[in-house]
């Protein structure tokens, strides 16, 4: 989703949204920018970063995040949806394919994007809730990142009756290499330097959206 269907990282959009509302500082924004850079370079400790990022969520009601992301989407996220991404989704929908967003982001950000594009399924990172519907500050393992994307996608594939090995997968990031290596048709979008090098070596399609 990030830097494929969207031009930019949704985490940065969410941080800017919070800054504009006076809920996040410049330090918060710089921290997110650092994490995004580490993600691009493939040197991030994703579970550790997720735990750090979720500290401020602890004790908040899930409805708070649902409402925040509903406000976030039209002004901050919708203008960043890629036209080429819309065309790719339409192509697969018209072909009758099972179409899903597979993202390290949470459903609170991803589901509005999916609804805008007519995508019925979202495979994503999940946040743990307590019995009262409040965030605990923990993720539900596995994080939808690296090998975790394969594990989460495999569960959906088994449930829905398709094979990952027959799938198309679009990605910009070296961190998605495990899933790119499993699918039938890896397609590289706006790739980081390391992924571009691998894609060129293996003859994978590279597209600029």
Backbone as a chain_set.jsonl record, in Angstrom:
{"seq": "XXXXXXXXXXXXXXXXXXXXXXXXXXXXXXXXXXXXXXXXXXXXXXXXXXXXXXXXXXXXXXXXXXXXXXXXXXXXXXXXXXXXXXXXXXXXXXXXXXXXXXXXXXXXXXXXXXXXXXXXXXXXXXXXXXXXXXXXXXXXXXXXXXXXXXXXXXXXXXXXXXXXXXXXXXXXXXXXXXXXXXXXXXXXXXXXXXXXXXXXXXXXXXXXX", "coords": {"N": [[0.824, -1.202, 0.0], [1.786, 1.371, 0.955], [3.666, 3.725, -0.802], [3.086, 2.434, -3.113], [0.186, 1.797, -3.898], [-0.384, 4.145, -2.597], [1.281, 7.307, -2.831], [3.084, 7.941, -0.852], [4.34, 7.158, 2.492], [1.924, 5.903, 4.685], [2.183, 6.191, 7.421], [3.603, 8.55, 7.753], [1.723, 10.349, 6.773], [-0.27, 10.062, 8.692], [1.081, 10.986, 10.933], [1.53, 13.667, 10.192], [-1.112, 14.52, 10.106], [-1.745, 14.291, 12.838], [0.044, 16.164, 13.854], [-0.983, 18.524, 12.739], [-3.276, 18.684, 14.189], [-2.331, 19.257, 16.62], [-1.489, 17.15, 18.186], [0.866, 15.819, 17.972], [4.405, 16.186, 18.062], [7.252, 17.98, 16.618], [9.444, 16.389, 17.087], [8.222, 13.865, 17.196], [7.471, 13.643, 14.515], [9.977, 13.63, 13.249], [11.003, 11.29, 14.297], [9.319, 9.361, 13.126], [10.011, 9.804, 10.462], [12.657, 8.918, 10.517], [12.256, 6.204, 11.094], [10.899, 5.467, 8.762], [12.91, 5.817, 6.876], [14.757, 3.883, 7.753], [13.211, 1.651, 7.309], [13.024, 1.708, 4.512], [15.679, 1.183, 3.89], [15.849, -1.345, 4.809], [16.773, -1.998, 7.343], [15.489, -1.942, 9.711], [14.21, -2.71, 12.965], [11.418, -4.014, 13.027], [9.321, -5.113, 14.789], [10.143, -4.018, 17.269], [10.02, -1.251, 16.751], [7.296, -1.035, 16.227], [6.23, -1.625, 18.747], [7.194, 0.581, 20.181], [5.934, 2.678, 18.823], [3.312, 2.173, 19.473], [3.001, 2.782, 22.112], [1.714, 5.135, 22.918], [-0.871, 4.5, 22.34], [-1.902, 2.858, 24.223], [-4.539, 1.964, 26.318], [-6.374, 3.577, 25.071], [-9.561, 3.815, 23.451], [-10.691, 1.649, 20.84], [-12.481, 2.836, 19.101], [-11.649, 5.477, 19.022], [-9.382, 5.468, 17.31], [-10.514, 4.509, 14.962], [-12.277, 6.617, 14.345], [-10.42, 8.704, 14.098], [-8.913, 7.892, 11.849], [-10.898, 7.9, 9.957], [-11.29, 10.618, 9.709], [-8.772, 11.313, 8.847], [-8.531, 10.217, 6.246], [-9.942, 11.547, 3.908], [-8.697, 14.124, 3.489], [-5.91, 13.785, 3.778], [-5.02, 11.224, 2.906], [-6.48, 10.332, 0.611], [-5.769, 12.171, -1.543], [-3.29, 11.153, -2.167], [-3.53, 8.735, -3.424], [-2.559, 6.607, -5.981], [-2.974, 6.974, -9.488], [-2.139, 5.017, -11.288], [-2.161, 2.844, -9.616], [-4.899, 2.558, -9.157], [-5.668, 1.735, -11.724], [-4.337, -0.728, -11.915], [-5.592, -2.213, -9.904], [-8.216, -2.244, -10.898], [-7.806, -3.71, -13.244], [-7.222, -6.284, -12.242], [-9.551, -6.798, -10.79], [-11.451, -6.795, -12.854], [-10.616, -9.044, -14.146], [-11.511, -10.948, -12.488], [-10.01, -11.693, -10.329], [-8.919, -12.575, -6.983], [-8.519, -9.964, -4.882], [-6.4, -8.196, -2.75], [-5.214, -5.92, -0.257], [-2.013, -6.054, 1.03], [-0.303, -5.275, 3.772], [1.962, -3.64, 6.035], [0.806, -1.78, 7.612], [-2.01, -0.875, 9.749], [-5.445, -2.033, 9.85], [-7.043, 0.149, 10.241], [-6.051, 2.291, 8.846], [-5.7, 1.101, 6.345], [-8.18, 0.016, 5.479], [-9.964, 2.15, 4.674], [-8.611, 2.923, 2.322], [-8.806, 0.577, 0.831], [-11.597, 0.458, 0.532], [-12.044, 2.714, -1.065], [-10.839, 1.899, -3.427], [-12.248, -0.309, -4.152], [-11.482, -2.769, -3.149], [-11.842, -5.825, -1.58], [-10.577, -7.143, 0.498], [-8.289, -7.025, 3.214], [-5.09, -7.562, 4.338], [-3.166, -7.326, 7.096], [-1.259, -5.65, 9.72], [-2.191, -6.297, 13.092], [-3.686, -4.85, 15.97], [-3.614, -5.412, 19.413], [-6.465, -5.782, 21.523], [-8.108, -5.072, 24.633], [-10.59, -6.569, 26.857], [-12.442, -4.606, 27.042], [-12.38, -3.261, 24.702], [-10.232, -1.589, 24.294], [-6.957, -0.439, 23.341], [-4.074, -2.365, 24.019], [-1.493, -1.686, 23.624], [0.1, -3.484, 22.436], [1.081, -5.609, 19.668], [-0.653, -8.016, 17.608], [0.767, -11.0, 17.107], [1.8, -12.664, 14.037], [3.591, -9.639, 13.185], [2.652, -7.923, 10.265], [4.88, -8.122, 8.244], [7.841, -8.654, 6.409], [8.617, -12.033, 6.772], [6.309, -12.39, 8.172], [4.311, -11.377, 6.552], [4.015, -13.37, 4.672], [3.065, -15.452, 6.276], [0.609, -14.416, 7.246], [-0.728, -13.939, 4.82], [-0.821, -16.509, 3.775], [-2.646, -17.786, 5.455], [-5.03, -16.515, 4.769], [-5.139, -17.239, 2.082], [-5.481, -20.017, 2.268], [-7.98, -20.094, 3.479], [-9.568, -18.847, 1.535], [-9.166, -20.302, -0.728], [-7.045, -20.167, -2.651], [-3.679, -20.212, -4.064], [-0.672, -18.91, -2.824], [1.52, -19.156, -4.418], [0.528, -18.823, -6.95], [0.025, -16.2, -7.275], [-0.045, -12.616, -8.011], [2.09, -10.006, -6.899], [2.653, -6.808, -5.732], [5.203, -4.532, -4.961], [7.293, -2.092, -3.312], [9.499, -2.372, -1.728], [12.532, -3.663, -0.274], [12.105, -5.072, 2.017], [9.974, -6.661, 1.508], [10.891, -8.798, 0.139], [10.829, -11.628, 0.86], [8.093, -12.417, 0.324], [7.833, -11.61, -2.333], [9.526, -13.437, -3.545], [8.104, -15.763, -3.375], [5.7, -15.635, -4.818], [4.037, -16.079, -8.053], [4.14, -13.971, -9.854], [6.02, -11.459, -9.33], [5.955, -7.96, -9.026], [7.562, -4.982, -9.298], [7.362, -1.84, -7.854], [8.21, 1.517, -8.064], [10.84, 1.078, -6.807], [13.057, 0.682, -3.936], [16.643, 1.144, -3.754], [18.049, -1.317, -3.318], [16.102, -3.259, -3.859], [15.557, -2.683, -6.517], [17.956, -3.418, -7.733], [17.969, -6.203, -7.312], [15.62, -6.89, -8.676], [16.282, -6.19, -11.315], [18.336, -8.011, -11.771], [16.973, -10.426, -11.645], [15.085, -10.195, -13.571], [12.544, -9.205, -13.037], [9.504, -7.385, -13.549], [9.62, -3.834, -13.532], [7.982, -0.989, -12.483], [7.044, 2.449, -12.766], [5.087, 4.353, -10.832]], "CA": [[0.0, 0.0, 0.0], [2.639, 2.547, 1.04], [4.542, 3.961, -1.948], [2.59, 1.704, -4.284], [-1.146, 2.384, -4.075], [-0.213, 5.531, -2.14], [2.575, 7.883, -3.218], [3.962, 8.121, 0.309], [4.06, 6.282, 3.628], [0.738, 6.293, 5.443], [2.6, 6.597, 8.768], [3.941, 9.975, 7.69], [0.464, 11.082, 6.631], [-0.945, 10.045, 9.989], [1.831, 11.874, 11.824], [1.226, 15.037, 9.794], [-2.489, 14.735, 10.571], [-1.692, 14.515, 14.28], [0.725, 17.442, 14.073], [-1.913, 19.59, 12.399], [-4.271, 18.744, 15.266], [-1.651, 19.557, 17.872], [-1.36, 15.915, 18.963], [2.213, 15.269, 17.77], [5.446, 17.209, 18.017], [8.253, 17.848, 15.569], [10.242, 15.209, 17.442], [7.449, 12.705, 16.751], [7.553, 13.586, 13.054], [11.333, 13.232, 12.895], [11.152, 9.875, 14.651], [8.636, 8.596, 12.079], [10.832, 9.919, 9.257], [13.8, 8.02, 10.703], [11.77, 4.829, 10.946], [10.594, 5.251, 7.341], [14.199, 5.665, 6.19], [15.284, 2.572, 8.132], [12.373, 0.672, 6.606], [13.454, 1.719, 3.117], [16.993, 0.563, 3.814], [15.747, -2.733, 5.255], [17.588, -2.184, 8.543], [14.638, -1.62, 10.843], [13.686, -3.749, 13.852], [10.008, -3.653, 12.901], [8.54, -5.343, 16.017], [10.553, -3.047, 18.296], [9.466, 0.041, 16.371], [5.845, -1.112, 16.414], [5.952, -1.508, 20.184], [7.452, 1.966, 20.559], [4.904, 3.527, 18.229], [2.006, 1.884, 20.076], [2.974, 3.156, 23.527], [0.714, 6.178, 23.144], [-2.201, 3.952, 22.085], [-2.318, 2.028, 25.351], [-5.662, 2.46, 27.099], [-7.333, 4.313, 24.242], [-10.607, 2.994, 22.852], [-10.54, 1.401, 19.403], [-13.311, 3.803, 18.377], [-10.85, 6.695, 18.832], [-8.544, 5.326, 16.121], [-11.42, 4.405, 13.817], [-12.752, 7.964, 14.037], [-9.271, 9.499, 13.643], [-8.55, 7.501, 10.485], [-11.981, 8.36, 9.084], [-10.996, 12.03, 9.457], [-7.503, 11.35, 8.128], [-8.549, 9.729, 4.871], [-10.294, 12.408, 2.766], [-7.797, 15.253, 3.271], [-4.499, 13.439, 3.785], [-4.7, 9.98, 2.205], [-7.116, 10.252, -0.71], [-4.998, 12.837, -2.61], [-2.048, 10.419, -2.438], [-3.816, 7.477, -4.12], [-1.943, 6.63, -7.313], [-3.854, 6.609, -10.596], [-1.685, 3.729, -11.818], [-2.653, 1.831, -8.687], [-6.321, 2.359, -9.469], [-5.763, 0.961, -12.964], [-3.912, -2.099, -11.639], [-6.671, -2.867, -9.15], [-9.335, -2.476, -11.82], [-7.433, -4.803, -14.153], [-7.375, -7.565, -11.548], [-10.97, -6.993, -10.474], [-12.132, -7.141, -14.107], [-10.221, -10.417, -14.488], [-12.113, -11.858, -11.526], [-9.008, -12.117, -9.355], [-9.031, -12.242, -5.565], [-7.663, -8.791, -4.723], [-6.218, -7.824, -1.346], [-4.078, -5.11, 0.177], [-1.155, -6.724, 2.017], [0.443, -4.121, 4.256], [2.392, -3.606, 7.423], [-0.053, -0.844, 8.325], [-3.183, -1.475, 10.389], [-6.678, -1.955, 9.065], [-7.674, 1.456, 10.438], [-5.576, 3.102, 7.725], [-5.799, 0.369, 5.075], [-9.55, -0.274, 5.035], [-10.5, 3.232, 3.836], [-7.977, 2.845, 1.0], [-9.424, -0.562, 0.159], [-12.967, 0.827, 0.154], [-11.948, 3.667, -2.173], [-10.406, 1.207, -4.64], [-13.088, -1.476, -4.41], [-10.771, -3.983, -2.725], [-12.674, -6.423, -0.537], [-9.815, -7.839, 1.539], [-7.1, -6.365, 3.742], [-4.199, -8.39, 5.157], [-2.431, -6.228, 7.702], [-0.878, -5.8, 11.124], [-3.332, -6.184, 13.986], [-3.393, -4.322, 17.289], [-4.316, -6.155, 20.468], [-7.484, -5.07, 22.284], [-8.534, -5.742, 25.864], [-12.004, -6.981, 26.841], [-13.281, -3.405, 26.976], [-12.216, -2.64, 23.393], [-9.166, -0.591, 24.333], [-5.663, -0.942, 22.911], [-3.137, -2.753, 25.075], [-0.156, -1.225, 23.269], [0.833, -4.607, 21.846], [0.609, -6.11, 18.386], [-1.014, -9.426, 17.528], [1.795, -11.644, 16.281], [2.997, -11.929, 13.638], [3.485, -8.371, 12.491], [2.552, -8.151, 8.81], [6.153, -7.551, 7.798], [8.793, -9.71, 6.12], [8.031, -13.367, 6.769], [4.955, -12.288, 8.712], [3.376, -11.169, 5.446], [3.745, -14.679, 4.084], [2.227, -16.22, 7.214], [-0.752, -13.885, 7.264], [-1.331, -14.142, 3.509], [-1.071, -17.946, 3.61], [-3.884, -18.117, 6.162], [-6.142, -16.042, 3.942], [-5.161, -18.065, 0.876], [-6.087, -21.307, 2.614], [-9.411, -19.867, 3.739], [-10.271, -18.405, 0.332], [-9.003, -21.305, -1.771], [-6.066, -19.903, -3.705], [-2.297, -20.481, -3.686], [0.227, -17.759, -2.935], [2.44, -19.428, -5.532], [-0.109, -18.439, -8.211], [-0.415, -14.817, -7.128], [0.707, -11.413, -8.329], [2.357, -9.197, -5.717], [3.266, -5.53, -6.069], [5.909, -3.981, -3.799], [8.371, -1.122, -3.524], [10.487, -2.448, -0.652], [13.366, -4.839, -0.055], [11.567, -5.829, 3.154], [8.965, -7.595, 0.991], [11.551, -9.809, -0.695], [10.345, -12.995, 1.091], [6.841, -12.681, -0.389], [8.11, -11.471, -3.765], [10.18, -14.655, -4.021], [7.159, -16.889, -3.317], [4.595, -15.524, -5.775], [4.308, -16.358, -9.462], [4.384, -12.744, -10.615], [6.451, -10.29, -8.556], [5.993, -6.722, -9.802], [8.252, -4.012, -8.456], [6.837, -0.497, -8.08], [8.997, 2.585, -7.43], [11.608, 0.309, -5.824], [14.264, 1.197, -3.309], [17.847, 0.795, -4.523], [18.375, -2.738, -3.186], [15.101, -4.062, -4.559], [15.745, -2.467, -7.953], [19.102, -4.221, -8.161], [17.538, -7.603, -7.356], [14.63, -7.027, -9.75], [17.016, -6.173, -12.587], [19.093, -9.257, -11.874], [16.054, -11.561, -11.82], [14.174, -9.956, -14.684], [11.207, -8.86, -12.581], [9.026, -6.111, -14.081], [9.752, -2.644, -12.694], [7.072, 0.033, -12.967], [7.044, 3.737, -12.077], [3.715, 4.828, -10.648]], "C": [[0.862, 1.258, 0.0], [3.634, 2.589, -0.111], [4.265, 3.011, -3.119], [1.199, 2.257, -4.598], [-1.162, 3.841, -3.63], [1.165, 6.037, -2.555], [3.582, 7.875, -2.081], [3.596, 7.112, 1.392], [2.849, 6.794, 4.403], [1.093, 6.732, 6.868], [2.958, 8.075, 8.797], [2.684, 10.822, 7.55], [-0.265, 11.163, 7.963], [-0.24, 10.976, 10.973], [1.576, 13.336, 11.485], [-0.173, 15.435, 10.24], [-2.496, 15.057, 12.06], [-0.972, 15.824, 14.619], [-0.224, 18.609, 13.802], [-2.998, 19.757, 13.458], [-3.646, 19.054, 16.62], [-1.438, 18.356, 18.761], [0.026, 15.283, 18.839], [3.196, 16.42, 17.607], [6.351, 17.027, 16.807], [9.139, 16.642, 15.828], [9.538, 13.935, 16.999], [7.569, 12.531, 15.24], [8.936, 13.13, 12.602], [11.573, 11.76, 13.197], [10.51, 8.993, 13.579], [9.435, 8.645, 10.776], [12.052, 9.01, 9.331], [13.386, 6.578, 10.513], [11.49, 4.51, 9.479], [11.875, 5.049, 6.538], [14.805, 4.297, 6.495], [14.511, 1.457, 7.44], [12.822, 0.556, 5.151], [14.781, 0.996, 2.94], [16.981, -0.894, 4.25], [16.561, -3.025, 6.497], [16.786, -1.925, 9.814], [14.301, -2.865, 11.66], [12.19, -3.481, 13.98], [9.189, -3.932, 14.16], [8.866, -4.346, 17.127], [9.961, -1.672, 18.011], [7.957, 0.063, 16.572], [5.48, -0.956, 17.884], [6.141, -0.074, 20.664], [6.339, 2.877, 20.068], [3.559, 3.36, 18.921], [1.922, 2.285, 21.545], [1.876, 4.181, 23.822], [-0.716, 5.696, 22.914], [-2.761, 3.238, 23.314], [-3.438, 2.705, 26.147], [-6.689, 3.235, 26.304], [-8.345, 3.35, 23.618], [-10.359, 2.824, 21.357], [-11.325, 2.42, 18.588], [-12.562, 5.115, 18.12], [-10.033, 6.605, 17.548], [-9.392, 5.196, 14.865], [-11.873, 5.793, 13.377], [-11.622, 8.846, 13.515], [-8.93, 9.186, 12.193], [-9.645, 7.853, 9.488], [-11.791, 9.84, 8.746], [-9.733, 12.187, 8.609], [-7.684, 11.143, 6.636], [-8.845, 10.798, 3.824], [-9.289, 13.517, 2.47], [-6.347, 14.832, 3.063], [-4.161, 12.237, 2.9], [-5.249, 9.961, 0.782], [-6.321, 10.977, -1.801], [-3.721, 12.097, -3.0], [-2.277, 9.079, -3.14], [-3.33, 7.579, -5.563], [-2.945, 6.212, -8.395], [-3.447, 5.267, -11.2], [-2.118, 2.586, -10.916], [-4.12, 1.525, -8.916], [-6.475, 1.474, -10.702], [-5.378, -0.497, -12.727], [-4.985, -2.863, -10.886], [-7.843, -3.194, -10.062], [-9.043, -3.64, -12.755], [-7.65, -6.16, -13.488], [-8.834, -7.834, -11.171], [-11.74, -7.425, -11.721], [-11.805, -8.566, -14.54], [-10.821, -11.445, -13.529], [-11.147, -12.359, -10.467], [-9.444, -11.798, -7.924], [-8.037, -11.113, -5.316], [-7.6, -8.406, -3.251], [-5.079, -6.833, -1.214], [-3.322, -5.923, 1.216], [-0.177, -5.668, 2.515], [0.861, -4.273, 5.707], [1.591, -2.635, 8.255], [-1.224, -1.59, 8.965], [-4.412, -1.312, 9.509], [-7.331, -0.577, 9.161], [-7.261, 2.436, 9.343], [-5.869, 2.414, 6.396], [-7.23, 0.195, 4.589], [-10.187, 0.891, 4.271], [-9.89, 3.262, 2.438], [-8.616, 1.719, 0.19], [-10.833, -0.221, -0.319], [-12.965, 1.778, -1.044], [-11.653, 2.955, -3.49], [-11.263, -0.016, -4.976], [-12.394, -2.786, -4.113], [-11.48, -4.559, -1.504], [-11.898, -6.981, 0.644], [-8.572, -7.043, 1.925], [-6.355, -7.342, 4.634], [-3.187, -7.424, 5.764], [-1.972, -6.585, 9.114], [-2.106, -5.56, 11.999], [-2.88, -5.713, 15.36], [-4.237, -5.042, 18.33], [-5.281, -5.239, 21.226], [-7.77, -5.811, 23.577], [-10.031, -6.013, 25.796], [-12.945, -5.789, 26.742], [-13.139, -2.672, 25.644], [-11.207, -1.522, 23.363], [-7.844, -1.23, 23.93], [-4.772, -1.26, 24.114], [-1.743, -2.183, 24.834], [0.699, -2.322, 22.679], [0.247, -4.961, 20.484], [0.16, -7.562, 18.54], [-0.012, -10.074, 16.588], [1.173, -12.548, 15.222], [2.664, -10.566, 13.072], [3.454, -8.665, 10.992], [3.737, -7.473, 8.132], [7.101, -8.71, 7.528], [8.107, -11.066, 6.016], [6.61, -13.361, 7.321], [3.92, -12.042, 7.637], [3.035, -12.498, 4.782], [2.795, -15.459, 4.987], [0.783, -15.732, 7.199], [-1.461, -14.102, 5.924], [-1.666, -15.611, 3.285], [-2.368, -18.371, 4.298], [-5.106, -17.696, 5.362], [-6.264, -16.888, 2.682], [-5.825, -19.413, 1.138], [-7.585, -21.166, 2.811], [-10.186, -19.591, 2.456], [-10.064, -19.336, -0.863], [-8.11, -20.92, -2.923], [-4.667, -20.175, -3.161], [-1.468, -19.22, -3.84], [1.138, -17.92, -4.147], [1.847, -19.07, -6.89], [-0.41, -16.938, -8.284], [0.502, -13.801, -7.813], [0.956, -10.682, -7.01], [3.146, -7.967, -6.127], [3.948, -4.965, -4.828], [6.995, -3.002, -4.228], [9.598, -1.426, -2.686], [11.253, -3.764, -0.586], [12.834, -5.686, 1.1], [10.509, -6.838, 2.719], [9.58, -8.708, 0.153], [11.051, -11.228, -0.409], [9.065, -13.327, 0.322], [7.026, -12.549, -1.896], [8.716, -12.745, -4.341], [9.237, -15.852, -4.062], [6.145, -16.842, -4.459], [5.038, -15.829, -7.204], [4.758, -15.1, -10.189], [4.743, -11.586, -9.686], [6.545, -9.075, -9.463], [6.503, -5.624, -8.883], [7.826, -2.597, -8.847], [7.704, 0.523, -7.352], [9.992, 2.012, -6.416], [12.728, 1.103, -5.157], [15.478, 0.618, -4.048], [18.14, -0.698, -4.478], [17.38, -3.602, -3.946], [15.243, -3.894, -6.069], [16.881, -3.338, -8.494], [18.716, -5.691, -8.292], [16.56, -7.825, -8.507], [15.302, -7.048, -11.118], [17.745, -7.491, -12.814], [18.178, -10.433, -12.21], [15.049, -11.357, -12.949], [12.742, -9.674, -14.261], [10.779, -7.53, -13.212], [9.198, -4.988, -13.064], [8.877, -1.546, -13.298], [7.209, 1.298, -12.123], [5.604, 4.229, -12.017], [3.732, 6.266, -10.163]], "O": [[0.692, 2.122, -0.86], [4.351, 1.622, -0.366], [5.108, 2.819, -3.995], [1.06, 3.104, -5.481], [-1.864, 4.67, -4.209], [2.116, 5.257, -2.62], [4.789, 7.81, -2.312], [2.669, 6.319, 1.235], [2.766, 7.977, 4.732], [0.388, 7.551, 7.457], [2.648, 8.772, 9.763], [2.59, 11.897, 8.144], [-0.812, 12.207, 8.319], [-0.891, 11.672, 11.752], [1.421, 14.162, 12.385], [-0.391, 16.557, 10.697], [-3.175, 15.988, 12.495], [-1.347, 16.511, 15.569], [-0.256, 19.574, 14.565], [-3.57, 20.837, 13.607], [-4.337, 19.109, 17.637], [-1.229, 18.507, 19.965], [0.324, 14.311, 19.533], [2.858, 17.481, 17.084], [6.234, 16.05, 16.067], [9.541, 15.95, 14.892], [10.18, 13.02, 16.484], [7.746, 11.418, 14.745], [9.053, 12.331, 11.673], [12.261, 11.067, 12.448], [11.094, 7.989, 13.17], [9.526, 7.644, 10.066], [12.441, 8.402, 8.334], [14.082, 5.81, 9.848], [11.803, 3.418, 9.005], [11.925, 4.216, 5.633], [15.31, 3.627, 5.595], [15.086, 0.446, 7.037], [12.98, -0.545, 4.623], [14.982, 0.283, 1.957], [17.974, -1.603, 4.086], [16.997, -4.157, 6.703], [17.364, -1.71, 10.88], [14.129, -3.949, 11.103], [11.745, -2.812, 14.913], [8.419, -3.065, 14.575], [7.974, -3.886, 17.839], [9.46, -1.005, 18.917], [7.402, 1.059, 17.034], [4.537, -0.242, 18.226], [5.348, 0.429, 21.459], [5.86, 3.741, 20.803], [2.755, 4.291, 18.954], [0.866, 2.14, 22.16], [1.196, 4.101, 24.845], [-1.669, 6.399, 23.251], [-3.972, 3.042, 23.421], [-3.311, 3.848, 26.585], [-7.772, 3.523, 26.812], [-8.013, 2.209, 23.298], [-9.877, 3.74, 20.691], [-10.891, 2.824, 17.509], [-12.811, 5.787, 17.119], [-9.992, 7.562, 16.775], [-9.025, 5.72, 13.813], [-11.857, 6.112, 12.188], [-11.827, 9.644, 12.6], [-8.687, 10.093, 11.398], [-9.366, 8.08, 8.311], [-12.095, 10.27, 7.633], [-9.641, 13.079, 7.766], [-7.047, 11.83, 5.838], [-8.045, 10.949, 2.901], [-9.051, 13.823, 1.301], [-5.63, 15.442, 2.27], [-3.133, 12.233, 2.221], [-4.53, 9.604, -0.151], [-6.202, 10.442, -2.903], [-3.135, 12.38, -4.045], [-1.317, 8.362, -3.422], [-3.657, 8.53, -6.273], [-3.668, 5.227, -8.241], [-4.305, 4.47, -11.58], [-2.407, 1.487, -11.39], [-4.534, 0.367, -8.874], [-7.311, 0.572, -10.724], [-6.011, -1.403, -13.27], [-5.26, -4.024, -11.19], [-8.397, -4.292, -10.004], [-9.919, -4.46, -13.029], [-8.198, -7.077, -14.1], [-9.292, -8.975, -11.229], [-12.585, -8.318, -11.652], [-12.603, -9.219, -15.212], [-10.668, -12.651, -13.721], [-11.43, -13.341, -9.781], [-10.228, -10.879, -7.687], [-6.837, -11.292, -5.518], [-8.63, -8.302, -2.585], [-4.1, -6.891, -1.958], [-3.915, -6.424, 2.171], [0.685, -5.215, 1.761], [0.199, -4.946, 6.497], [1.68, -2.656, 9.483], [-1.402, -2.789, 8.746], [-4.407, -0.546, 8.545], [-8.083, -0.179, 8.271], [-8.04, 3.309, 8.96], [-6.245, 3.073, 5.427], [-7.467, 0.225, 3.381], [-10.897, 0.646, 3.295], [-10.577, 3.592, 1.471], [-8.928, 1.889, -0.988], [-11.218, -0.568, -1.435], [-13.802, 1.651, -1.938], [-12.151, 3.354, -4.543], [-11.02, -0.683, -5.982], [-12.679, -3.802, -4.746], [-11.691, -3.86, -0.513], [-12.486, -7.267, 1.687], [-7.896, -6.466, 1.074], [-6.926, -7.888, 5.579], [-2.434, -6.776, 5.038], [-2.257, -7.668, 9.627], [-2.953, -4.723, 11.684], [-1.829, -6.12, 15.854], [-5.435, -5.25, 18.137], [-4.965, -4.088, 21.528], [-7.686, -7.039, 23.623], [-10.67, -5.719, 24.786], [-14.117, -5.946, 26.397], [-13.702, -1.592, 25.465], [-11.289, -0.617, 22.533], [-7.633, -2.422, 24.151], [-4.732, -0.513, 25.091], [-0.903, -2.194, 25.734], [1.891, -2.125, 22.443], [-0.908, -4.66, 20.183], [0.549, -8.246, 19.487], [0.049, -9.735, 15.406], [0.125, -13.145, 15.469], [1.573, -10.359, 12.539], [4.156, -9.556, 10.514], [3.612, -6.405, 7.534], [7.17, -9.65, 8.32], [7.141, -11.23, 5.271], [5.803, -14.225, 6.979], [2.768, -12.451, 7.783], [1.894, -12.72, 4.377], [1.83, -16.057, 4.51], [-0.151, -16.532, 7.147], [-2.652, -14.411, 5.893], [-2.685, -15.927, 2.672], [-3.1, -19.217, 3.784], [-6.093, -18.427, 5.285], [-7.372, -17.217, 2.26], [-6.628, -19.89, 0.335], [-8.364, -22.009, 2.367], [-11.322, -20.041, 2.302], [-10.716, -19.174, -1.895], [-8.376, -21.3, -4.063], [-4.482, -20.347, -1.956], [-1.548, -18.538, -4.861], [1.481, -16.945, -4.816], [2.573, -19.014, -7.882], [-1.025, -16.468, -9.241], [1.653, -14.089, -8.142], [0.124, -10.736, -6.104], [4.18, -8.07, -6.787], [3.343, -4.922, -3.757], [7.534, -3.071, -5.333], [10.646, -0.814, -2.894], [10.693, -4.837, -0.813], [13.087, -6.889, 1.152], [10.183, -7.761, 3.466], [8.857, -9.479, -0.477], [10.858, -11.987, -1.359], [8.961, -14.403, -0.268], [6.428, -13.309, -2.658], [8.451, -13.097, -5.491], [9.538, -16.852, -4.714], [5.772, -17.88, -5.004], [6.227, -15.838, -7.524], [5.649, -15.15, -11.037], [3.868, -10.814, -9.295], [7.138, -9.14, -10.54], [5.936, -5.374, -7.82], [7.917, -2.206, -10.011], [7.912, 0.405, -6.145], [9.981, 2.433, -5.26], [13.269, 2.053, -5.723], [15.34, -0.29, -4.868], [18.451, -1.29, -5.512], [17.767, -4.569, -4.603], [15.069, -4.854, -6.82], [16.775, -3.916, -9.576], [19.087, -6.35, -9.263], [16.653, -8.819, -9.226], [14.927, -7.84, -11.983], [17.762, -8.016, -13.927], [18.557, -11.326, -12.967], [14.254, -12.248, -13.246], [11.816, -9.883, -15.045], [11.61, -6.639, -13.39], [8.949, -5.177, -11.873], [9.012, -1.211, -14.475], [7.457, 1.229, -10.919], [4.985, 4.487, -13.049], [2.674, 6.857, -9.945]]}, "num_chains": 1, "name": "protein.A"}
